[in-house]
Amino acid sequence: MIRLVITLGLIFIFRLVNHIAVPLFNTSAIVSLIEQEGSFLAILNNFTGGGLERFSILALGISPYITASIVIQLLQMVVPSIKDWANQGEDGKQKMNRVTRYLAIALAFLQGLALILGADQGTGSIFVPSITEPRVIYYIYMALTIAAGTAFAIWIADLITKKGIGNGTSLLIVVGIVTSLPKMITALNNKYLGDAFSGVNLLLYGIVALLFIAILLGVVYLQIATRKIPIQYANRQGKSDSHIPMKLNAAGVIPVIFASTIMSIPLTIVGLLNPANASSGFAGWISQIFDSQKPIGFILYIILIVIFSFFYSFMQVDPEKISDNLSKSNAYVPGVRPGEDTKDFIARLLFKITVIGTVYLVLLAITPIVTSIIFNFTAAEASLIQIGGTSLLIVVGVATETTQQIETDADNTTYSGIFG
């Protein structure tokens, strides 16, 4: 109960700070930029609960930290020193977290500066009327303010993870999405049930509603489905009902969050640096590759989800660690030799389960995109449906994970001894 109160209190503080605007900035300039750039910044605005369109000090929210986490975890596979941190226990974990935070703040500064410069290329001034002579120091000051806001968001997320309930980073994203949902629902209602009401629009509205319900049910099943590996203890007589629960989707919705983030970054950078020619030349080539509505971008989006799904599943469930912990507990999987054979058995089973879970996750993630293409929705409609579908996927996934954690915390019969 105390952890729940702490979580709600921290979320309230986060939402309160999200309404503090960056000093000196004219917010109408960023609204124009979001409308101009379309889905790229719209997704970010959705994840920050409207913080971007208000250009609050939390305009970027926790997104730079997610980007930094992706970078560090990819570097972990190629940089020996970073790879060694993973084997240094708690000290190595602290080093990795520290570097990730520093990188996140640096990225927040650069992304904030890019947003400011992108907005400055519009027709109106990005500064409040009292600023008549813009100086470089003003741009740096605003970018530093956004970076400080990201540092604050990371701190709040850490507090939620340590003192509250659930994963702080995921919960802050969900909070942003949930606060944006009413606006998205209103937009859908106005589009299909407003002045342009017709039988066709009513049918399309029903299709969108069924789509979201299907995603909701699919995510719930994906999050709760588990494969139980029976185990027995050498020092116990008779049958044992002990088991190792292996989730069908051990990676959760992290693959979708990471894939969406990676896909949006190049598009956002190109749109900000070259807004006049965002659909031609090099910018058009980038759009073909990273826009999930385009064939190449669609395939890349699927590939990224698959890669992150396998990568995170094997990070969450380490077959070697489970095998070692089973041996230390004098436990074994019936019909499988302890040690290397057990590790290989768990690895093969995890791979098979992850294949099924990944296919399921990909189908859920691409359903809004495919639906938009089949029914020939306009760019604005497709963007709204894709954002809504992805958002629902994340919200339901994180909500289910958090609920399961609450139940686990309340249940003393956990399997921490096996997973370490």
Secondary structure, DSSP 8 states (H G I E B T S, - for coil): -HHHHHHHHHHHHHHHHTT-B-TTB-HHHHHHHHHHHTHHHHHHHHHTTTTTTTTBTTSSTTHHHHHHHHHHHHHTTT-HHHHHHTTSHHHHHHHHHHHHHHHHHHHHHHHHHHHHHHHHTSSS-SB-TT--S--HHHHHHHHHHHHHHHHHHHHHHHHHHHHSSS-HHHHHHHHHHHHHHHHHHHHHHHHHHSTT--HHHHHHHHHHHHHHHHHHHHHHHHHH-EEEEE-EETTS-S----EEEEETTTTTTHHHHHHHHHHHHHHHHHHHH-GGGTTSHHHHHHHHHH-TTSHHHHHHHHHHHHHHHHHHHHHHS-HHHHHHHHHHTTEE-TTS-TTHHHHHHHHHHHHHHHHHHHHHHHHHHHHHHHHHHHTT--HHHHHHHHHHHHHHHHHHHHHHHHHHHHHHHH-S---HHHH-
